[in-house]
């Protein structure tokens, strides 16, 4: 109980401090791993249809491993499961360069009932190639895809997790829409990163102000049916306390429920909306 109280108190002090440069990389901490736990629910006009195939509520965990020792690059994972963590899963994985500016490898997969799919892409920025491996119960395939010069005009590609990390790094400087490229489901799409209104989050019973951002389809080019919204705490950690990942059929909404910040100490935020 003493450890828990100390962790909660530490989180309150951290989040109550004045805004300072973002440091979402465990710099100077005793551990190079940070983990965030979430509850999630599926919402949208067709969520009830999707509920036939997989749950409409559950739990999720985001884990980020930062460079240290033999760990050269940044690795990020978002695992989404049913509440019992047994019925199936969605998973997103990303390996980024040490600065977190571009994706080196991206992976996503799911398994619900009798359906499953895995896809891994490794980017070769020198040869401008994407090496893609897809796998289902019926077949597997490998192919190389040429990445166009237009797509790589700034020599970067970002998947969803790299994009979220980029927003955490640059939350203070993104004041207007920024056009870039997102890589999703084996294709690249022109998108816009832009600020949106903040929404207070609740951590340890305290209302915490946030900075809000969204990733949306950009006019022209291939149309992206997806979308991401993320609300980051206004402290140096820029914790994603609320996220919304939109697909064509529904929206997955994630609410922070637990934190482990680079030190092994954990805190359990209270239900959103409560205050003291």
N, C-alpha and C positions, 0 to 999 in steps of 0.2 A: 504493500500500500504506500510506503514511504517513497519507493522508486517511482510509482505511478504519479504521486502528488508532485514530486520534483520535476518529472517530465512535463506534466501539465503546466506547472508554474513556469518552467523554462520556455515552453511554447508561447504562453501569454506574454512574457517579457520580450521574446523575440518579435512577435507580431505587433506589439505595442510601440516598438521603436519607430523613429522617423524613417521615411523612405531612404534607402541607400542603394548603391549599385548592386544589380542582381548577381548572386553567386550560387546558381543552381548546379554546383559541381562538387560538393563535399570538400572544398579546398580547406586544408588545415584540420579536418575532422579526423577522429580516430578510426572511422570506417569509410570506405569509398562506395558504399551501397546506401541508397535511400529507397524507401518503399512507402507507397500510399495505398490505403485500402478504401474501397468504395462500395456503396450499395447502388444498384441500378434498376431501372424499369424501362420497359419499351412503350413508347407512346406514338400515336399517329393513326391516321384513318384506317390503316390495314393491320394494326398491331394485333387485333384479335385473330386475323387469319394466320399471322406469323406464330401466334401462340399455339396453334395446332402442331407446329413443327418443333418449337423450342420454347422454354419458359419466357414469360414476360417480365419477370423480376429475378434478381439474383445478387451476386457479389462479384467484385472485380479487384484486381491488384495491379498497380503499376510499379515496376522495379527498374531502377536506373543504376548501372554500375559504371563508375568513372575511372579514368586512367590512374593506375598506381602499380608500380613494380612491372611485372610482365603484362599487365593489362594496359594495352596501348591506346585502344579506341574506347569510345563510349558505347555501351550496350543498353538498350531500353526494351522493356517488354510490358504489354498490357494483356492480362489474362482475364477473360470474362466467362463466368460459369453460373450455373444454377446455385441456389442457396446451399444445397447439400454437396456441391462441388463434385457430383458424381454423374449427373445426367448428360453432360457434354460440355463443350467449350467453344469459344472463339479466342483466337490469340493473334496478337500483332507483335512482331519483333523488328528491331532496327539496330544496325551497327553503324555508327557515325564516325567521322574523323575526329581526332582529339579536340578540335575546336567546336564540334557540334554544328558545323555549317552545312555539311552535305552527308547524304546517306551512302554508305559503302555496300550494305546488304540490307534487303528488306524481305520479310517473311510474313505471311498470314495464312491462317488455316482455321478450320472448324470441324467439329464432329458432333452431330446431333442425331440420335436414333441410328438409322442405317446410312445416313448421308455424311460424307466427309470429303474434305478437299484441302490440299496443301500447295502453296506456291512460294518459291524462293527465287529472288533475283539478286545477282551480284553485278555491280556496276564497274566497268572498266573505263575510267575517264580518259585514259591515254588513247585507247583504240576506239572510244565512243561506241561501246557495245554494252548491251544488257544481256547477261547469261541467265536464262529463265528455266526453272525446273518446276513442272506442274505434276501433281499426283492426285488421283482419285482411286476408289476401289476397283474401277474398271480398267484404268490405264495410267501410264506415266509418260511424260514427254520432256524433251530438252530442246531448246532452241535459242539462237542468238538473234538479238534484235538491234539494228543500228539505231543509235540515238542521234537525232538530227542536230545540226549546228545551232538552229534556232532554239531548240530545247535546252542546249548547253551553253547558251550565250554568256552566262556568268559562271560556267563550269561547275554548277551545282544541281543536284536533284534531291528533293526531300520527300520522304514518305510522311505519313500522318504523325508518327512519333517524333521524327526529326523536326517536323514543323512545329509541334508543341514545344519541344525544347528550344527551338529558335525563338519562339514567342517569349518563353521564360527569360532567355538571355537578353532580349532586346525590347522588353516591355516598356521601358522608359523612353525609348527613342522612336517607337512607332506611333506617330501622331496623325498620320494620314494613310490612305490606302497604298499598299505596296504590291505591285504585280510580280508574280513569280510562277514557278511550275511545281505541281504536286504529282507524285507518282503513286498510282492506286490501281490495284487489280490488273497489273501488267501493262498499264498505259500511262502516258504523261498528259497532264491537263493544265492549261493556263488558269491560274487562280489569283485571287486577291486576298491578302492579309489586311484586315482593317480593324480599328478600335470600335468597340460597342460599349454600351452603358454597363457600369459595374453592378454587381448584385452581391449584397452582403452574404458572407458565409458565417457559420457558427463553429468555433473551435474552442473546446473546453468551456462551453457555455458563454463565450464572449462573441459578440458580433464583430466580424472582421471585414473591413472594406477591401474591395477587389478592383483589379483592372480587367476589363473584358475585351476579348478579341474574337473575331470569326474568320474562317477561311471559306470563301465562296467562289463559285464559278466566275471566271472573267469573260467579258464579251469577246466574241471571235474565237476561232479555233475549235477544238474538240470540246463538247459540253460535258462538264462533270456533274453527275447526278447526286454526288455526295455533298457533305458540308461538315464543318467542325466549329463549335463554339467552346471557348475555354475562359474561365474566370480565375485569375491568379491573385494570390494574397499580396498586399502592398507591403512586403518586407523583402529582405535580401534573398530569401529562398524562392520567392515567386511560386508558391505551392499551387498546383492545379486543384482547387477545392471544389470545383464544379465543372463538368464537361458535358457536351452534347455532341454525339456523333450521328450524323444523319445519313441514311441510305435512302434509296428511292421509295421503299415501302413504309418506312417508319423511322423513328428517332430514338436512339439509345441515350438515356440521361443518367449520368453518374454523379453521385453525391459523396463527398469525402466522409469516411467513417473512422479512419485510423491513420496514424502517421508514425514512421520510423525515420528519423533524420540523421543519417550518417554516423550515429554514435551508439546505436543499439538500444537507446531509450525510446519508449513508445508512449504516445498519447492518444486518447480516444475522444475525438470531438463529439460534442453534444449534438442533438438533433437540430437541423437547420431551422433558424427562425427564433430559437430561444435566446435569452439574454439575461445578464445579471447586472 
